[in-house]
Amino acid sequence: MKELDLCTKGVRLAEKLGATQAEAVALRGRSVSLSIERSSIKGVDEGSFSSFGVRVYIGKSVGISTVTPLEENRVEVAIKKAIELARSSPPDENFVSLPENKEFEEVQGLYDKAIEDLTSEELVSNIRKGISALKDVDKTLDVAGSAELFITERFIVNSLGVERSQKASGLSFGIEALKKGSNGDVGTGFDYFFTRTTKELKFEEVGVNAANKAIKNVGGRRVKSGVYTLVLDERATLETIGGIVGYGANAFYVLQKASYYVNKLGTKVASEQLNVLDDPLYPYGWSSTPFDSEGYPSSKVKLIEKGILMNYITDSYTANALKIENNGHAGRGGLADKPRPRLTNLQIAPGEYKEDELFKDIKQGIYVYDSALSPVEGSSNISSLVDYGFLIEDGEIKYPVKNTMVGSTVFELLQSIEAVGKRTKNEAGRIAPKIRIRDVKVSG
């Protein structure tokens, strides 16, 4: 029996056994993963997977059950277990309904047959090219890393008419180089790529980048504690703002009164120079999807516009509970988990500053790259180690820093953005420029 038919059968059986509403999800796919240790490929793990999960509601009480692998004779077992769990669970007064069926917009570039046709031998060959390119820069470098290729098919059916299927593929590669200095100091550097298509494979480029970063990172020094101007590279910008907005604008944490953005819609939470959106419909995007984990149509969401918080990211549960629009951002950690809102392809709009203009007037600053200045979980406070950074003096990048901490709050940090770069970096739909932040407390 086909997966969609199995999901439909599961939903109908759940309703027959007393479920008010039900949802069934099936996954099937193949993955290849490889690890690199001490400059050699150490392991190849290749295999197929399948699973089935069901979520049932009896009134406002929920039960979730999963089975692995997906087999027709195990679906009934999962359904009966979910019904049993729902009957013994307390009601969730915030639950209103699963999502209704609505038309969705297709997204280009989520599946590439060329990725599915890649063999583990071909993947190993590409990884070796990446390692060789790294070693060509400096043969003394030590190397670690990993790669993963996946092809997945997901199927979603619910009792309100949702019936979805989607096939997707992807490939990721990350590599870290380690350089030992003459005085025992160690410099590290890493780089990575992720892609939906074989047209954007960058094994050798990533190897060279990681090597150069490691070499430049040797000789880190402590800096004096004080107030500095920070320049964040594109990845640091994306990860920092993603960490802040991904928690603060998540409607689940807003509903739980745990977010620092509770009651902040329509208010200024950042500099007027900051514009942020999340776009799950971006062609070839790493986290793009035409519909979310509940089968509800995905949509582009403006999060911050000229510093004003415009929207939360929602799923059916949080949208109904907060009485706001469902913008199709439900995600799942696994089939045994309840869906929760999550970011997809975060995109930060470019500004007006050229590259040199971001640096030239800085008397004392730190250039932060490949790092995230993230808030302490559940708090608006930021206390982050700068994993990778360089001192800036009189507009010039000087030397790598070490044991350097940044202290701020989510409001202070984003309000202090004073310049946004013109040029952006686009990594499979995740887009960001460099930014400059004034008056940040740093301890060395």
Buried (B, 14 or more C-beta within 10 A) or exposed (E): EEBBEBBBBBBBBBBEBEBBBBBBBBBBBBBBBBBBEEBEBEEBEEEEBBBBBBBBBBBBBBBBBBBEEBEEEBBBEBBBBBBBBBBEBEEBEEBEEBBEBEEBEEBEBBBBEEBBEBEBEEBBEBBBBBBEBBBEBEEEBBBBBBBBBBBBBBBBBBBBEBBBBBBBBBBBBBBBBBBBEEEEBEBBBBBBBBBBBBEBBBBBEBBBBBBBBBBBBBEBBEBEEEEBBBBBBBBBBBBBBBBBBBBBBBBBBBBEEBBBBBEBBEEBBBBEBBBBBBBBBBEBBBBBBBBBBBBBBBBBBBBBBEBBBBBBBBBBBBBBBBEBEBBBBBBBEEBEBBBBBBBBBBBBBBBEBEEEBBBEEBEBBBBBBBBBBBBEEEEBEBBBEBBBBBBBEEBEBEBBBBEBBBBBBBBBBBBBBBBBBBEBBEBBBBBBBBBBBBEBBBBB
